[in-house]
Amino acid sequence: MPTNLNPKSTTSAVILTSTGSYDKVTAGCPIGAYTGSANFLSGASMQVAYVYKKLGGDVIDIELTPGNVYAAYEEAVLEYSYIVNLHQSKNSLSDTLGDTTGTFDHLGAQLTGPTGSNLRFPRFQVSYAQRVGDGVSTLGGYGGTTTIYSGSIVPRMNTQDYNLQAIVQTASDSGKDESGNAVTYAGKVDNERIFITRVYFKSPRAMWRFYGYYGGVGVVGNYSTYGQFADDSTFEIIPTWQNKLQAIMYEDSIWTRTSHYSYALKNNKLKLYPNPSYYPFMSDKIWFEFYIKKDATATGAGYEDGVKGVNNMNTLPYSNIPFRNINAIGKQWIRKYALSVCKEMLGQIRGKFTTVPIPGDSVTLNHAELLSQAKTEQAELRDKLVDMLAAMEYTELIKKDSEKSEATATTFKNSPLPIFVG
């Protein structure tokens, strides 16, 4: 098919104009992510003049339309927003894990959820470290965010073995324990494995009143002359820590020497030692604490624990950066990147025609050079922006602050001190 040339100017019928049109920008943007911004429309229309001058449109025709420039400008803004959002996600992800996420349309515009998160300075919350701590606390028997339930059994004469899993499952199904008391884990076990974190027995405590009526059978512990008249208000002055140590040693002696039971726990099966028939405390209970193993992503009961929130970069509530929030640094990057995209378009167009005939000769087009330049320039612009943002990540900034503090301290340390003469 012959090339459509203008016989009067021997140029293509499609050439770039020297200026753009504000009113036609919207129609020229294929995605339309920023066409609702008047500032974007102005920037895109002015980009036409910039491209026209940079590519020498006042010297030789440029086979582009203003619509091509508008599309390139939109692509540049979206690319800038993409790179900056990636940077901010690295900064904030560890502090925003578990936060409320959002939903987005096909343009990247946010439909639901917290807005403007990518424009805010997040608090330092070490969310992942907290989640790890919660899990370790549960494994250690300290609770964390997992509910720890309490249960009990009544030892039976000549019965050493007790299946705690079966006992808890039965109580969960019926809603009551073997004593007829309501349980807090009713209907929650559902044949899931329970994890026993503690087994204990509340032994009777002897009264410890070293200076009281039962302390020394009529005498104070050191046989002083206050003897049989001493009560809790003794006339002896001793440090508080002595009372504390005496109490600890006494209670430890009771716990160690008079404990009624020992036990072994394997696969949630409890074995008591020795046989409970040897003891007169059959009415006392053996207590145990446990939690119910749930899926790692199961929701918590009664509150939001972040399971349904942000879990990676994709669920961060980050929309396209509003055009009005892109500063002068970003807008200059956008101009350069849009120019490079225009070069790529022009190279693709000129590559379809190796030569263009002119009266008496032909002209070889520079599509190869344009494509090579565009590829190199785009890569350099992206890499430079990524490297610059990497140097500005919060972890790097705090290192620089530390270096400044050390340098300042060194400066003052080596500074001579003034000498005051009285």
C-alpha positions as a Markdown table, in Angstrom:
| # | Residue | x | y | z |
|---|---|---|---|---|
| 1 | Met | 0.0 | 0.0 | 0.0 |
| 2 | Pro | 1.6 | 3.3 | -1.0 |
| 3 | Thr | 2.5 | 5.8 | 1.8 |
| 4 | Asn | 0.0 | 8.6 | 2.1 |
| 5 | Leu | 2.1 | 11.7 | 1.5 |
| 6 | Asn | 1.2 | 15.4 | 1.2 |
| 7 | Pro | 2.3 | 16.3 | -2.3 |
| 8 | Lys | 2.9 | 19.9 | -1.3 |
| 9 | Ser | 5.2 | 19.3 | 1.7 |
| 10 | Thr | 6.3 | 15.7 | 0.9 |
| 11 | Thr | 5.7 | 14.8 | 4.5 |
| 12 | Ser | 3.3 | 12.3 | 6.2 |
| 13 | Ala | -0.2 | 13.4 | 6.6 |
| 14 | Val | 0.1 | 12.6 | 10.3 |
| 15 | Ile | 2.5 | 14.9 | 12.1 |
| 16 | Leu | 2.7 | 16.2 | 15.6 |
| 17 | Thr | 1.4 | 19.6 | 16.3 |
| 18 | Ser | 3.5 | 22.1 | 18.2 |
| 19 | Thr | 0.9 | 22.4 | 21.0 |
| 20 | Gly | -1.6 | 20.1 | 22.7 |
| 21 | Ser | -5.2 | 20.6 | 23.5 |
| 22 | Tyr | -6.5 | 20.5 | 27.1 |
| 23 | Asp | -10.0 | 19.4 | 25.9 |
| 24 | Lys | -8.7 | 16.4 | 23.9 |
| 25 | Val | -6.4 | 14.9 | 26.6 |
| 26 | Thr | -9.2 | 12.7 | 28.0 |
| 27 | Ala | -9.9 | 11.1 | 24.7 |
| 28 | Gly | -6.2 | 10.4 | 24.1 |
| 29 | Cys | -5.6 | 8.5 | 27.4 |
| 30 | Pro | -6.4 | 4.8 | 26.9 |
| 31 | Ile | -6.6 | 4.0 | 30.6 |
| 32 | Gly | -8.0 | 7.2 | 32.0 |
| 33 | Ala | -6.7 | 6.8 | 35.5 |
| 34 | Tyr | -5.9 | 10.5 | 35.9 |
| 35 | Thr | -8.3 | 12.2 | 33.5 |
| 36 | Gly | -10.3 | 13.4 | 36.5 |
| 37 | Ser | -7.4 | 15.7 | 37.5 |
| 38 | Ala | -7.4 | 19.2 | 35.9 |
| 39 | Asn | -3.6 | 19.4 | 36.7 |
| 40 | Phe | -3.0 | 16.2 | 34.8 |
| 41 | Leu | -4.9 | 17.4 | 31.8 |
| 42 | Ser | -2.8 | 20.6 | 31.8 |
| 43 | Gly | 0.4 | 18.6 | 32.2 |
| 44 | Ala | -0.4 | 16.2 | 29.4 |
| 45 | Ser | -1.4 | 19.0 | 27.0 |
| 46 | Met | 1.8 | 20.9 | 27.7 |
| 47 | Gln | 3.9 | 17.7 | 27.2 |
| 48 | Val | 3.1 | 18.0 | 23.5 |
| 49 | Ala | 5.1 | 21.2 | 23.1 |
| 50 | Tyr | 8.0 | 19.6 | 25.2 |
| 51 | Val | 8.1 | 16.5 | 22.9 |
| 52 | Tyr | 7.8 | 18.6 | 19.8 |
| 53 | Lys | 10.8 | 20.7 | 20.7 |
| 54 | Lys | 13.0 | 17.8 | 22.1 |
| 55 | Leu | 12.4 | 15.7 | 18.9 |
| 56 | Gly | 13.0 | 18.6 | 16.6 |
| 57 | Gly | 9.5 | 19.0 | 15.3 |
| 58 | Asp | 10.2 | 22.5 | 14.1 |
| 59 | Val | 12.9 | 21.1 | 11.8 |
| 60 | Ile | 11.5 | 17.8 | 10.6 |
| 61 | Asp | 8.1 | 16.2 | 10.9 |
| 62 | Ile | 7.4 | 13.9 | 13.8 |
| 63 | Glu | 5.0 | 11.1 | 12.9 |
| 64 | Leu | 3.1 | 11.2 | 16.1 |
| 65 | Thr | -0.3 | 12.6 | 17.1 |
| 66 | Pro | -1.0 | 14.6 | 20.3 |
| 67 | Gly | -3.0 | 11.5 | 21.4 |
| 68 | Asn | 0.2 | 9.5 | 21.4 |
| 69 | Val | 1.8 | 12.1 | 23.7 |
| 70 | Tyr | -1.1 | 12.1 | 26.0 |
| 71 | Ala | -1.0 | 8.3 | 26.3 |
| 72 | Ala | 2.8 | 8.4 | 26.9 |
| 73 | Tyr | 2.3 | 11.0 | 29.6 |
| 74 | Glu | -0.3 | 8.9 | 31.3 |
| 75 | Glu | 2.0 | 5.8 | 31.2 |
| 76 | Ala | 4.8 | 7.9 | 32.8 |
| 77 | Val | 2.6 | 9.0 | 35.7 |
| 78 | Leu | 1.4 | 5.4 | 36.3 |
| 79 | Glu | 5.0 | 4.2 | 36.2 |
| 80 | Tyr | 6.1 | 6.8 | 38.7 |
| 81 | Ser | 3.2 | 5.9 | 41.0 |
| 82 | Tyr | 4.0 | 2.2 | 40.7 |
| 83 | Ile | 7.7 | 2.7 | 41.6 |
| 84 | Val | 7.0 | 5.0 | 44.5 |
| 85 | Asn | 4.2 | 2.7 | 45.9 |
| 86 | Leu | 6.7 | -0.2 | 45.8 |
| 87 | His | 9.2 | 1.9 | 47.7 |
| 88 | Gln | 6.6 | 2.9 | 50.3 |
| 89 | Ser | 5.4 | -0.7 | 50.7 |
| 90 | Lys | 8.9 | -1.7 | 51.7 |
| 91 | Asn | 8.9 | 1.1 | 54.2 |
| 92 | Ser | 5.6 | 0.3 | 55.8 |
| 93 | Leu | 4.7 | -3.4 | 55.3 |
| 94 | Ser | 6.2 | -4.6 | 58.6 |
| 95 | Asp | 4.2 | -2.0 | 60.5 |
| 96 | Thr | 0.9 | -2.4 | 58.6 |
| 97 | Leu | 0.6 | -6.2 | 58.5 |
| 98 | Gly | -2.9 | -7.0 | 59.8 |
| 99 | Asp | -4.3 | -3.5 | 59.0 |
| 100 | Thr | -7.5 | -3.0 | 57.1 |
| 101 | Thr | -7.1 | -3.7 | 53.4 |
| 102 | Gly | -9.2 | -2.3 | 50.6 |
| 103 | Thr | -10.7 | -3.1 | 47.2 |
| 104 | Phe | -9.8 | -1.5 | 43.8 |
| 105 | Asp | -11.3 | -1.1 | 40.4 |
| 106 | His | -9.5 | -1.9 | 37.1 |
| 107 | Leu | -7.9 | 1.5 | 37.1 |
| 108 | Gly | -6.3 | 1.0 | 40.5 |
| 109 | Ala | -8.6 | 3.5 | 42.1 |
| 110 | Gln | -9.6 | 2.5 | 45.6 |
| 111 | Leu | -13.3 | 1.5 | 46.2 |
| 112 | Thr | -13.3 | 0.6 | 49.9 |
| 113 | Gly | -11.0 | 0.7 | 52.8 |
| 114 | Pro | -8.7 | 3.4 | 54.3 |
| 115 | Thr | -7.8 | 6.0 | 51.7 |
| 116 | Gly | -4.5 | 7.8 | 51.4 |
| 117 | Ser | -2.4 | 5.2 | 53.2 |
| 118 | Asn | 0.4 | 5.5 | 50.7 |
| 119 | Leu | 0.7 | 9.2 | 51.5 |
| 120 | Arg | 1.0 | 8.9 | 55.3 |
| 121 | Phe | 3.9 | 8.3 | 57.6 |
| 122 | Pro | 3.2 | 5.0 | 59.4 |
| 123 | Arg | 3.8 | 4.5 | 63.1 |
| 124 | Phe | 6.5 | 2.1 | 64.1 |
| 125 | Gln | 4.6 | -1.0 | 65.3 |
| 126 | Val | 6.7 | -4.0 | 64.4 |
| 127 | Ser | 3.5 | -5.9 | 63.5 |
| 128 | Tyr | 5.2 | -9.1 | 62.3 |
| 129 | Ala | 7.4 | -9.2 | 65.4 |
| 130 | Gln | 4.3 | -8.8 | 67.6 |
| 131 | Arg | 2.5 | -11.7 | 65.7 |
| 132 | Val | 5.6 | -13.9 | 66.3 |
| 133 | Gly | 5.6 | -12.9 | 69.9 |
| 134 | Asp | 1.9 | -13.8 | 70.2 |
| 135 | Gly | 2.5 | -17.2 | 68.7 |
| 136 | Val | 5.5 | -17.9 | 71.0 |
| 137 | Ser | 3.5 | -16.8 | 74.0 |
| 138 | Thr | 0.8 | -19.3 | 73.2 |
| 139 | Leu | 3.4 | -22.1 | 72.8 |
| 140 | Gly | 4.9 | -21.1 | 76.1 |
| 141 | Gly | 1.6 | -21.2 | 77.8 |
| 142 | Tyr | 1.3 | -17.4 | 78.4 |
| 143 | Gly | -1.7 | -16.8 | 76.2 |
| 144 | Gly | -0.8 | -14.4 | 73.4 |
| 145 | Thr | -3.8 | -13.8 | 71.2 |
| 146 | Thr | -5.0 | -17.4 | 71.7 |
| 147 | Thr | -7.7 | -18.1 | 74.3 |
| 148 | Ile | -6.4 | -20.4 | 77.0 |
| 149 | Tyr | -9.1 | -22.5 | 78.6 |
| 150 | Ser | -9.2 | -24.2 | 81.9 |
| 151 | Gly | -10.5 | -27.7 | 82.7 |
| 152 | Ser | -10.4 | -30.2 | 85.5 |
| 153 | Ile | -10.8 | -33.9 | 86.4 |
| 154 | Val | -11.7 | -35.6 | 89.6 |
| 155 | Pro | -9.2 | -38.4 | 90.3 |
| 156 | Arg | -10.9 | -41.8 | 90.6 |
| 157 | Met | -9.7 | -44.5 | 92.9 |
| 158 | Asn | -7.3 | -47.0 | 91.3 |
| 159 | Thr | -7.4 | -45.0 | 88.0 |
| 160 | Gln | -4.2 | -43.6 | 86.8 |
| 161 | Asp | -4.9 | -42.8 | 83.2 |
| 162 | Tyr | -7.2 | -40.0 | 81.9 |
| 163 | Asn | -7.7 | -39.1 | 78.3 |
| 164 | Leu | -7.9 | -35.3 | 78.5 |
| 165 | Gln | -8.7 | -35.0 | 74.7 |
| 166 | Ala | -11.8 | -37.2 | 75.1 |
| 167 | Ile | -12.8 | -35.5 | 78.4 |
| 168 | Val | -12.6 | -32.0 | 76.8 |
| 169 | Gln | -14.4 | -33.1 | 73.7 |
| 170 | Thr | -17.3 | -34.6 | 75.7 |
| 171 | Ala | -17.5 | -31.4 | 77.8 |
| 172 | Ser | -17.4 | -29.3 | 74.6 |
| 173 | Asp | -20.3 | -31.3 | 73.1 |
| 174 | Ser | -22.5 | -31.3 | 76.2 |
| 175 | Gly | -21.5 | -27.8 | 77.4 |
| 176 | Lys | -20.8 | -29.1 | 80.9 |
| 177 | Asp | -17.9 | -30.9 | 82.7 |
| 178 | Glu | -18.2 | -34.1 | 84.6 |
| 179 | Ser | -19.2 | -32.2 | 87.7 |
| 180 | Gly | -22.1 | -30.6 | 85.8 |
| 181 | Asn | -20.6 | -27.1 | 85.6 |
| 182 | Ala | -20.8 | -25.1 | 82.4 |
| 183 | Val | -17.6 | -24.8 | 80.4 |
| 184 | Thr | -16.4 | -21.8 | 78.5 |
| 185 | Tyr | -15.3 | -23.9 | 75.5 |
| 186 | Ala | -18.7 | -25.4 | 74.8 |
| 187 | Gly | -19.0 | -26.2 | 71.1 |
| 188 | Lys | -15.5 | -25.0 | 70.2 |
| 189 | Val | -13.4 | -28.1 | 70.2 |
| 190 | Asp | -15.2 | -29.7 | 67.2 |
| 191 | Asn | -12.8 | -32.7 | 67.1 |
| 192 | Glu | -9.8 | -30.4 | 66.9 |
| 193 | Arg | -6.7 | -31.3 | 68.8 |
| 194 | Ile | -6.2 | -29.5 | 72.1 |
| 195 | Phe | -2.7 | -28.5 | 73.3 |
| 196 | Ile | -2.2 | -28.9 | 77.1 |
| 197 | Thr | 0.0 | -26.1 | 78.4 |
| 198 | Arg | -0.2 | -26.8 | 82.1 |
| 199 | Val | -1.3 | -29.4 | 84.6 |
| 200 | Tyr | -1.4 | -28.5 | 88.3 |
| 201 | Phe | -3.0 | -29.4 | 91.7 |
| 202 | Lys | -4.0 | -26.9 | 94.3 |
| 203 | Ser | -2.6 | -28.5 | 97.5 |
| 204 | Pro | -3.8 | -27.1 | 100.9 |
| 205 | Arg | -1.6 | -24.4 | 102.3 |
| 206 | Ala | -0.5 | -24.4 | 105.9 |
| 207 | Met | -0.7 | -21.1 | 107.7 |
| 208 | Trp | 2.6 | -19.2 | 107.7 |
| 209 | Arg | 2.6 | -16.7 | 110.6 |
| 210 | Phe | 6.1 | -16.8 | 111.9 |
| 211 | Tyr | 5.4 | -14.1 | 114.4 |
| 212 | Gly | 1.7 | -14.9 | 114.9 |
| 213 | Tyr | -0.2 | -17.1 | 117.4 |
| 214 | Tyr | 1.0 | -20.3 | 115.8 |
| 215 | Gly | 4.5 | -19.2 | 115.0 |
| 216 | Gly | 6.8 | -20.5 | 117.8 |
| 217 | Val | 4.5 | -22.1 | 120.4 |
| 218 | Gly | 4.7 | -19.3 | 122.8 |
| 219 | Val | 8.0 | -17.9 | 121.8 |
| 220 | Val | 9.4 | -15.7 | 119.1 |
| 221 | Gly | 11.7 | -17.4 | 116.5 |
| 222 | Asn | 14.8 | -16.2 | 118.2 |
| 223 | Tyr | 13.5 | -16.9 | 121.7 |
| 224 | Ser | 13.6 | -13.3 | 122.8 |
| 225 | Thr | 12.0 | -12.1 | 126.0 |
| 226 | Tyr | 8.9 | -10.9 | 124.2 |
| 227 | Gly | 8.0 | -14.6 | 123.8 |
| 228 | Gln | 4.5 | -15.5 | 124.5 |
| 229 | Phe | 3.1 | -12.0 | 124.2 |
| 230 | Ala | 4.3 | -11.5 | 120.6 |
| 231 | Asp | 1.7 | -11.4 | 117.8 |
| 232 | Asp | 1.7 | -10.0 | 114.3 |
| 233 | Ser | 2.9 | -6.6 | 115.6 |
| 234 | Thr | 6.2 | -7.8 | 117.0 |
| 235 | Phe | 8.6 | -5.4 | 118.6 |
| 236 | Glu | 11.5 | -6.9 | 116.5 |
| 237 | Ile | 12.7 | -4.8 | 113.6 |
| 238 | Ile | 13.7 | -7.0 | 110.6 |
| 239 | Pro | 14.1 | -6.1 | 106.9 |
| 240 | Thr | 11.1 | -6.9 | 104.7 |
| 241 | Trp | 13.2 | -9.1 | 102.4 |
| 242 | Gln | 13.8 | -11.5 | 105.3 |
| 243 | Asn | 10.0 | -12.0 | 105.6 |
| 244 | Lys | 9.8 | -12.5 | 101.8 |
| 245 | Leu | 12.6 | -15.1 | 101.8 |
| 246 | Gln | 11.1 | -17.0 | 104.7 |
| 247 | Ala | 7.7 | -17.1 | 103.0 |
| 248 | Ile | 9.3 | -18.3 | 99.7 |
| 249 | Met | 11.3 | -21.0 | 101.4 |
| 250 | Tyr | 8.3 | -22.2 | 103.5 |
| 251 | Glu | 5.9 | -22.3 | 100.5 |
| 252 | Asp | 8.6 | -24.1 | 98.4 |
| 253 | Ser | 9.0 | -26.7 | 101.2 |
| 254 | Ile | 5.3 | -27.4 | 101.2 |
| 255 | Trp | 5.2 | -27.6 | 97.4 |
| 256 | Thr | 8.2 | -29.9 | 97.2 |
| 257 | Arg | 7.7 | -32.2 | 100.2 |
| 258 | Thr | 3.9 | -32.5 | 100.5 |
| 259 | Ser | 2.8 | -32.4 | 96.8 |
| 260 | His | 0.1 | -35.0 | 96.4 |
| 261 | Tyr | 0.6 | -36.0 | 92.8 |
| 262 | Ser | 3.1 | -36.2 | 90.0 |
| 263 | Tyr | 2.1 | -37.0 | 86.4 |
| 264 | Ala | 3.2 | -37.8 | 82.9 |
| 265 | Leu | 1.5 | -36.3 | 79.8 |
| 266 | Lys | 1.8 | -38.0 | 76.4 |
| 267 | Asn | -0.5 | -37.3 | 73.4 |
| 268 | Asn | -3.0 | -35.5 | 75.7 |
| 269 | Lys | -3.2 | -38.7 | 77.9 |
| 270 | Leu | -2.5 | -38.0 | 81.6 |
| 271 | Lys | -1.1 | -40.6 | 83.9 |
| 272 | Leu | -1.0 | -39.8 | 87.7 |
| 273 | Tyr | 1.7 | -41.1 | 90.0 |
| 274 | Pro | 1.3 | -43.0 | 92.3 |
| 275 | Asn | -2.1 | -44.6 | 92.1 |
| 276 | Pro | -4.7 | -42.1 | 93.5 |
| 277 | Ser | -6.1 | -44.7 | 95.8 |
| 278 | Tyr | -3.3 | -44.0 | 98.2 |
| 279 | Tyr | -4.5 | -40.5 | 99.0 |
| 280 | Pro | -7.4 | -39.3 | 101.0 |
| 281 | Phe | -8.0 | -36.3 | 98.7 |
| 282 | Met | -10.2 | -38.0 | 96.1 |
| 283 | Ser | -12.7 | -35.1 | 96.1 |
| 284 | Asp | -9.9 | -32.6 | 95.0 |
| 285 | Lys | -9.5 | -31.8 | 91.4 |
| 286 | Ile | -6.6 | -32.0 | 89.0 |
| 287 | Trp | -6.6 | -28.8 | 86.9 |
| 288 | Phe | -5.2 | -28.3 | 83.4 |
| 289 | Glu | -5.0 | -25.4 | 80.9 |
| 290 | Phe | -5.2 | -25.9 | 77.2 |
| 291 | Tyr | -5.9 | -24.1 | 73.9 |
| 292 | Ile | -7.6 | -25.4 | 70.8 |
| 293 | Lys | -5.5 | -25.6 | 67.6 |
| 294 | Lys | -7.0 | -23.6 | 64.8 |
| 295 | Asp | -5.9 | -22.9 | 61.2 |
| 296 | Ala | -3.3 | -20.2 | 60.9 |
| 297 | Thr | -5.7 | -18.0 | 59.0 |
| 298 | Ala | -8.8 | -18.7 | 61.1 |
| 299 | Thr | -10.5 | -15.6 | 62.4 |
| 300 | Gly | -10.3 | -14.9 | 66.1 |
| 301 | Ala | -13.4 | -14.8 | 68.3 |
| 302 | Gly | -14.9 | -11.5 | 69.4 |
| 303 | Tyr | -12.5 | -9.1 | 67.8 |
| 304 | Glu | -10.4 | -8.4 | 64.6 |
| 305 | Asp | -6.9 | -9.8 | 65.1 |
| 306 | Gly | -5.6 | -8.8 | 61.6 |
| 307 | Val | -6.0 | -12.2 | 59.9 |
| 308 | Lys | -8.2 | -10.7 | 57.3 |
| 309 | Gly | -6.1 | -7.6 | 56.9 |
| 310 | Val | -2.9 | -6.7 | 55.1 |
| 311 | Asn | -0.7 | -9.8 | 54.6 |
| 312 | Asn | 1.7 | -8.7 | 51.8 |
| 313 | Met | 2.3 | -6.0 | 49.2 |
| 314 | Asn | -0.8 | -6.9 | 47.2 |
| 315 | Thr | -3.3 | -6.2 | 50.0 |
| 316 | Leu | -1.8 | -2.8 | 51.0 |
| 317 | Pro | -4.6 | -0.2 | 50.5 |
| 318 | Tyr | -2.4 | 1.7 | 48.0 |
| 319 | Ser | -4.1 | 3.4 | 45.1 |
| 320 | Asn | -2.5 | 5.4 | 42.3 |
| 321 | Ile | -0.7 | 8.4 | 43.8 |
| 322 | Pro | -3.0 | 11.4 | 43.2 |
| 323 | Phe | -1.4 | 13.7 | 40.6 |
| 324 | Arg | -1.7 | 16.7 | 42.9 |
| 325 | Asn | 0.5 | 14.9 | 45.5 |
| 326 | Ile | 3.4 | 14.4 | 43.0 |
| 327 | Asn | 6.0 | 17.1 | 43.7 |
| 328 | Ala | 8.3 | 18.9 | 41.2 |
| 329 | Ile | 10.9 | 16.1 | 41.4 |
| 330 | Gly | 8.3 | 13.6 | 40.3 |
| 331 | Lys | 6.8 | 15.7 | 37.6 |
| 332 | Gln | 10.2 | 16.3 | 36.0 |
| 333 | Trp | 10.8 | 12.5 | 36.0 |
| 334 | Ile | 7.4 | 12.1 | 34.4 |
| 335 | Arg | 8.3 | 14.5 | 31.6 |
| 336 | Lys | 11.5 | 12.7 | 30.8 |
| 337 | Tyr | 9.9 | 9.3 | 30.9 |
| 338 | Ala | 7.0 | 10.4 | 28.7 |
| 339 | Leu | 9.5 | 11.8 | 26.2 |
| 340 | Ser | 11.3 | 8.5 | 26.1 |
| 341 | Val | 8.0 | 6.6 | 25.6 |
| 342 | Cys | 7.3 | 9.0 | 22.7 |
| 343 | Lys | 10.7 | 8.1 | 21.2 |
| 344 | Glu | 9.7 | 4.4 | 21.5 |
| 345 | Met | 6.4 | 5.1 | 19.7 |
| 346 | Leu | 8.1 | 7.1 | 17.0 |
| 347 | Gly | 10.7 | 4.4 | 16.5 |
| 348 | Gln | 8.0 | 1.7 | 16.1 |
| 349 | Ile | 6.2 | 3.8 | 13.6 |
| 350 | Arg | 9.2 | 4.7 | 11.5 |
| 351 | Gly | 10.3 | 1.1 | 11.6 |
| 352 | Lys | 7.4 | 0.1 | 9.5 |
| 353 | Phe | 9.0 | 2.0 | 6.6 |
| 354 | Thr | 12.7 | 1.5 | 6.1 |
| 355 | Thr | 12.8 | 4.4 | 3.6 |
| 356 | Val | 10.4 | 7.1 | 2.5 |
| 357 | Pro | 10.4 | 8.2 | -1.1 |
| 358 | Ile | 10.9 | 11.9 | -1.9 |
| 359 | Pro | 11.1 | 13.4 | -5.4 |
| 360 | Gly | 14.2 | 12.0 | -7.1 |
| 361 | Asp | 15.4 | 10.1 | -4.0 |
| 362 | Ser | 14.4 | 8.4 | -0.7 |
| 363 | Val | 15.0 | 9.1 | 3.0 |
| 364 | Thr | 16.2 | 6.4 | 5.4 |
| 365 | Leu | 14.4 | 6.8 | 8.8 |
| 366 | Asn | 16.2 | 6.5 | 12.2 |
| 367 | His | 13.8 | 4.0 | 13.8 |
| 368 | Ala | 16.7 | 1.8 | 15.1 |
| 369 | Glu | 18.4 | 4.7 | 16.9 |
| 370 | Leu | 15.1 | 5.8 | 18.4 |
| 371 | Leu | 14.2 | 2.4 | 19.7 |
| 372 | Ser | 17.7 | 1.9 | 21.2 |
| 373 | Gln | 17.7 | 5.3 | 22.8 |
| 374 | Ala | 14.2 | 4.9 | 24.2 |
| 375 | Lys | 15.0 | 1.5 | 25.7 |
| 376 | Thr | 18.2 | 2.8 | 27.4 |
| 377 | Glu | 16.6 | 6.0 | 28.6 |
| 378 | Gln | 13.6 | 4.3 | 30.2 |
| 379 | Ala | 15.8 | 1.7 | 31.9 |
| 380 | Glu | 18.1 | 4.5 | 33.2 |
| 381 | Leu | 15.2 | 6.6 | 34.5 |
| 382 | Arg | 13.6 | 3.7 | 36.3 |
| 383 | Asp | 16.9 | 2.5 | 37.8 |
| 384 | Lys | 17.9 | 5.9 | 39.0 |
| 385 | Leu | 14.5 | 6.4 | 40.6 |
| 386 | Val | 14.6 | 3.0 | 42.3 |
| 387 | Asp | 18.2 | 3.5 | 43.5 |
| 388 | Met | 17.3 | 6.9 | 44.9 |
| 389 | Leu | 14.3 | 5.6 | 46.7 |
| 390 | Ala | 16.3 | 2.7 | 48.1 |
| 391 | Ala | 18.7 | 5.1 | 49.6 |
| 392 | Met | 15.7 | 6.8 | 51.3 |
| 393 | Glu | 14.1 | 3.8 | 52.8 |
| 394 | Tyr | 13.4 | 4.2 | 56.5 |
| 395 | Thr | 16.1 | 1.7 | 57.5 |
| 396 | Glu | 18.7 | 3.6 | 55.5 |
| 397 | Leu | 17.5 | 7.0 | 57.0 |
| 398 | Ile | 17.9 | 5.8 | 60.5 |
| 399 | Lys | 21.4 | 4.6 | 59.7 |
| 400 | Lys | 22.3 | 8.0 | 58.4 |
| 401 | Asp | 20.8 | 9.6 | 61.5 |
| 402 | Ser | 23.0 | 7.4 | 63.6 |
| 403 | Glu | 26.0 | 8.4 | 61.6 |
| 404 | Lys | 25.2 | 12.1 | 62.0 |
| 405 | Ser | 24.8 | 11.6 | 65.8 |
| 406 | Glu | 28.1 | 9.8 | 66.0 |
| 407 | Ala | 29.8 | 12.5 | 63.9 |
| 408 | Thr | 28.3 | 15.3 | 66.0 |
| 409 | Ala | 29.5 | 13.6 | 69.2 |
| 410 | Thr | 33.0 | 13.1 | 67.8 |
| 411 | Thr | 33.1 | 16.8 | 66.7 |
| 412 | Phe | 32.2 | 18.0 | 70.2 |
| 413 | Lys | 34.5 | 15.5 | 71.9 |
| 414 | Asn | 37.4 | 16.8 | 70.0 |
| 415 | Ser | 36.5 | 20.5 | 70.5 |
| 416 | Pro | 38.6 | 22.4 | 73.0 |
| 417 | Leu | 36.8 | 23.3 | 76.2 |
| 418 | Pro | 36.8 | 26.9 | 77.3 |
| 419 | Ile | 39.0 | 27.9 | 80.2 |
| 420 | Phe | 37.3 | 30.3 | 82.7 |
| 421 | Val | 39.6 | 32.5 | 84.7 |
| 422 | Gly | 38.1 | 33.8 | 87.9 |
